[in-house]
Amino acid sequence: MRYVDLSWPIRRGMLVFPGDPEVAVEPAQAQEPWRVTRLALGSHSGTHVDAPRHYYPSGATITDYPIERFIVPAVVVPCGVLGPDEAIPAAALTAFVGRMRPGGAVLLATGWDRYWGSPRYFEHPFLSEEAAELLRRTGVGLVGIDALNVDSTVRGTAHAHATLLGAEILIVENLRGLSSLSPERDYVFACLPLALDGGDGAPARAVVWEASIG
């Protein structure tokens, strides 16, 4: 069985959403020969999961969900060739609706992870209002994307977060490597966030593997 790591390593000075805390990773004082590292980062640093509390003040938090919500069947949806700050249309998803399982994951492959670390990464594609609403109607439990944001960072939109998190559809952002996966295969997606008590989100390690047949 082949496992594919879809997460970005956490590093000092790594890319973050504009205005979020910078990431610091540095040695902490420890008695020889032991090593301890001090971490400082935001709850949405790197590859991470958004809980409803991220947008809704009284929404559910990361630790309100059982572990089963983070290990689910998944379908990879190639979103086609998209330009900077271009909306992903609902039409890009319709052919895959029949394979989207209630409670499962939809992984949106935009290819924008190739711009990680550059200013162009902030000009990523995002979900149109129609696409977000289509995903809500399917009853999926999680939507992931290989970009900074399911909304437009350039325009500062919030409709995708409002629609998905309002339906308790978890969001995973800053994935990588989705374009290397086959949209014709069925996968299992595991994205385990740090158990940040009451967290509005948390960094996570995301992996995927092909689902067993039978």
MARZAVEX-238136 format. One record per atom (N, C-alpha, C): residue in one letter; x, y, z negated. Coordinates in steps of 0.02 Angstrom, whole numbers, plus 50000, padded with zeros to 5 digits. Last residue first. Layout:
<nodes>
AXYZ ...
</nodes>
This chain:
<nodes>
G493264978750107 G492944972850078 G492944972750003 I494794987150117 I494194984950154 I493914978750120 S495405000450017 S495404993350034 S494754991750070 A495955016450076 A495475012350038 A495505005150062 E497585022950070 E497045020150110 E496605015650066 W497875036549957 W498055030149986 W497455027450023 V498575051349885 V498055048049923 V498315041449949 V498775063249750 V499015057949793 V498425054849829 A499245077049655 A498765074349701 A499085069149745 R499365083549499 R499735079349546 R499215075849590 A498955100649456 A498805093449461 A499305090049507 P498495114549349 P498935111349399 P498835103749397 A496785119049321 A497425116449296 A497835113649353 G495435129249258 G495775125549310 G496415122849281 D494935133649144 D494575135649205 D494865132249266 G494975122549002 G495305126049057 G494835127749115 G494705116148884 G494305121948901 G494565125748961 D496315110048878 D495685110348842 D495315116848857 L497015102749008 L497025109348976 L496345110548943 A497655090549060 A497075090749015 A497105097148973 L498085093349229 L498285093449159 L497665094049115 P497155083449349 P497385089849321 P497645088849250 L497415072349472 L497325072449399 L497605079049371 C496755066249603 C497045072749587 C496925074049512 A496645054549726 A496725055449654 A497075062049641 F495695046849849 F496045052949830 F496055053449754 V495695034349965 V495555035849895 V495995041749877 Y495015034550133 Y495535035150083 Y495255035250012 D494755028250295 D494465029850230 D495015029650178 R495205035550455 R495275030650401 R494925033050338 E495165045550546 E494755039650559 E494765034550503 P496065055350519 P495365056750504 P494905050850515 S497585050950444 S497125049550498 S496405051250479 L498795063150391 L498315057850376 L497825056950434 S499525074150415 S499855067850429 S499395061850419 S498805084750368 S498815083750441 S499165077250461 L499075085150233 L498435082250255 L498435080750330 G500215090950177 G500275084550211 G499625081550236 R499595098250023 R500045098150081 R500035091150113 L498535109849933 L498755103149952 L499255103650009 N497995121849882 N498725120949890 N498925113549896 E496575116349783 E496915120749830 E497675119449829 V495075108749754 V495795107749749 V496135111949803 I493585110249663 I493985112749719 I494725111249704 L492055101549627 L492715103749609 L493115105649671 I490455106249620 I490925103049667 I491615105849651 E489415112149551 E489895107849515 E490295103449563 A488795121649622 A488505114949627 A488945109749591 G489625132149599 G488935132649575 G488565126049577 L490725128449671 L490755127849597 L490065128449566 L490185131149802 L490425124549782 L490425123749706 T489735144749801 T489315139349825 T489535132549797 A490825152049747 A490155152549717 A489715146649737 H491865148549835 H491905146749764 H491215146849732 A491325154349951 A491465147149949 A491515144749877 H491185168149922 H490595164149936 H490735156649930 A492145177549901 A492025172949845 A491465167949861 T493485186849982 T492815184149978 T492755179249919 G494605194750016 G494375194449947 G493675191649940 R495195195250139 R494575199050130 R494325199150058 V496325187250113 V496395193750147 V495785198150132 T495815175550063 T496235179650019 T496305186650048 S494295168250083 S494785172350117 S495175176550066 D494175152249996 D493915158750017 D494465162550054 V494995142249962 V494425140450005 V494065146650029 N496745144949967 N496105147049942 N495555144449989 L497965141250022 L497965144649957 L497275144949925 A497815124650093 A497905131950097 A497835134850027 D497245112150119 D497965113050121 D498135120450132 I495915107750006 I496155111350065 I496905112250061 G494485098349947 G495185100349945 G495395103550010 V493085096149850 V493325098649914 V494045100949906 L492005084649771 L492655088049771 L492815090149843 G490825077949782 G491025080149716 G491645084349714 V489445079949899 V490125077849881 V490315080849813 G488195083249945 G488245080249879 G488935077749861 T487895090050061 T488085082950067 T488125079449999 R487665103250026 R487085098950040 R487275091550045 R488955108350015 R488535107949955 R487955103049967 L489355108050148 L489685103750100 L489265102950037 L488505118250198 L488455111350224 L488765106450175 E489015129150129 E488335126950115 E488225119850140 A490265130350188 A490215129150116 A489525126450097 A489875133050319 A490245126950305 A490205125250230 E489245145550303 E488865139850329 E489215133150314 E490285153650261 E489715152550217 E489315146450238 S491865145750301 S491315150350315 S490745148950266 L493375143550215 L492705140850230 L492215146450246 F494875149150301 F494445148350242 F493765145750263 P496625150750347 P495915149650361 P495525148450297 H497785162850273 H497545156150288 H496815156050312 E498735172250239 E498255173850292 E497905167450317 F499715167950154 F499155171550124 F498605173250174 Y500675162850237 Y500275158150199 Y499655161450169 R501425173250286 R500875170950327 R500415166050289 P502505174650199 P501935179250193 P501325176950232 S502985157850145 S503055163750188 S502445168350180 G502705146750068 G503305150650052 G503405156850095 W501925137650196 W502065138250124 W502715142050113 Y501565135050324 Y501785141850309 Y501935142950235 R501075122450328 R501715123650361 R501985130550348 D499815122750277 D500355121250229 D501045122250262 W498905123550377 W499195129850353 W499745128750302 G498205112950423 G498905113550444 G499255119650418 T496955110150381 T497025115950424 T497725116550453 A495975098150326 A496645098750354 A496675104550403 L495095095750186 L495095099950245 L495815101050268 L494335082250119 L494985085450121 L495055089150187 V493085078350010 V493195080450079 V493845084550079 A492665064949900 A493065070849917 A493075071949992 G491085059949821 G491745059049850 G492095065549866 G489785062249782 G490305061849730 G491005061149756 P489215054249925 P489025057949864 P489545056849810 R490385054450061 R490005050650010 R489805055249952 M490415056950229 M490505060350165 M490065057050113 R490095051650349 R490595048050310 R490725051350243 G489205060550407 G488975053750394 G489455049550353 V490005071850428 V489515071850374 V489285064750357 F490845073150533 F491085069050477 F490565068450421 A490325081950623 A490455075150647 A490655070450590 T490305094150550 T489685090350561 T489805083150583 L491415102150537 L491295097050486 L490735092150505 A491445111750632 A492055107750625 A491945101850577 A490255118450614 A490305113750670 A490925109350665 A490505127850518 A490155121750497 A490215116350551 P492175134550540 P491455134250554 P491145127650530 I493255143350444 I493135136550466 I492385135850478 A493825159550492 A493345155350454 A493285148450486 E495485165450487 E494915163250527 E494465158550487 D496715170450445 D496095172950415 D495475171250457 P497535165950595 P497565169150530 P496895171850508 G496665152350682 G497115157950677 G497125160850607 L496635134750708 L496345140750678 L496875146250673 V496225120350783 V496725125650786 V496395132150763 G495425108750667 G495585111550732 G496105117050727 C495235102550547 C494835108550559 C494995111850626 P494995085850505 P495425090550541 P495005096550563 V494605079050355 V494275082550410 V494775087350443 V494635063850273 V495045069450295 V494725072550357 V493735057850135 V493785058250207 V494195064550224 A493815047149990 A493935053450025 A493935052450100 P493315041749827 P493405040449898 P493445047049936 V494255047649681 V493645046749720 V493805044849792 I494635053949537 I494875048249577 I494275045849617 F494025063449461 F494645065449495 F494965059749534 R492975058549393 R492835063849441 R493445065649482 E493495049549302 E493225046849364 E493075052349416 I493785056549188 I494335055349234 I494075052849301 P492445068149157 P492795061849146 P493315060749201 Y492505085549114 Y492395080349164 Y492765073949145 D492875095249028 D492175093049023 D492045087049069 T494135099749054 T494075094249007 T493355092048994 I493865110449143 I494235104549166 I494125098549119 T492165116049110 T492895116749110 T493215110249133 A490665123349177 A491045117849148 A491795118949156 G490235140949150 G490305134849188 G490705129549153 S490055153449104 S489795148049062 S489845141249098 P490665161249205 P490885161849135 P490645156149090 Y491185154749357 Y490585155749315 Y490785155849241 Y492475152649405 Y492055157949434 Y491455159749391 H493085143449322 H493505148149359 H493105154049387 R492125134649278 R492295140249234 R492745145449268 P492155124249375 P491655129649379 P491805135649335 A493925122049410 A493305120049377 A492795125649384 D495115118449531 D494675123649504 D494075120249472 V496715111149522 V495995109949525 V495635116049496 H498205113149625 H497815113649563 H497075112349577 T499835116049672 T499255111649685 T498845111349621 G500245132049601 G500385126349643 G499765122449661 S499205137749467 S499855137649500 S499935131349542 H498135140749388 H498015139349459 H498665139749499 S498535144349264 S498145138149269 S497995136249342 G500245150149274 G499525151049271 G499165144449281 L501685147249169 L501335147149233 L500595148349222 A503155142149103 A502665147649099 A502335148049167 L504095130449010 L503675131849068 L503225137849054 R505685124948963 R505125129448947 R504755131149012 T506325108848934 T506215114248981 T505605118348960 V507625100648849 V506935102748848 V506865108648895 R508745087548814 R508565092948860 R507815094248854 W509995082248697 W509315082548722 W509205088448767 P511165079048632 P511185079348705 P510505080348736 E511035095848571 E511375091048614 E511265083848588 Q509475103448540 Q510095100748512 Q510385095448559 A508925117048641 A508835110348613 A509505107748589 Q508095130248715 Q508625128248668 Q508455121448638 A507595126948883 A507455129348816 A508005126848770 P507815131849053 P508025127748996 P507825130948930 E506315135749146 E506985137249122 E507175132849063 V505235141949255 V505465135349232 V506185136149211 A503845151749290 A504525151649262 A504665144649236 V502805159549403 V503005153049375 V503735153549352 E501745173649369 E502315170449402 E502495163949367 P499965174349362 P500615174249328 P501155170849370 D499175182849504 D499225177449454 D499905177549421 G499305192449603 G499075194549537 G499095189149484 P499035181249735 P499195188149715 P498885190149649 F499515164649691 F498985169049715 F499145176149692 V501255160849718 V500645160849678 V500135165449710 L502735151649756 L502185155749779 L501575155149733 M503975150449624 M503575147749679 M502995152549696 G504825153649520 G504745158449574 G504325156049632 R505245136949485 R505305143949466 R505235148449527 R504075124649539 R504745127449537 R504715134749514 I503225110049561 I503215116349523 I503935118649514 P502925103249724 P503295103249660 P503255110149627 W501305100849790 W501915104849792 W502275104449724 S500565085049837 S500665090649791 S501315094449806 L500265073149895 L499995079049928 L500125085449887 D501025058149929 D501005063649881 D500795070049918 V500335043149970 V500575049349998 V500485054849946 Y500675025849967 Y500415031649931 Y500725037949961 R500285011050044 R500685017150049 R500335022950014 M500424994050000 M500005000050000 M500445006250000 
</nodes>
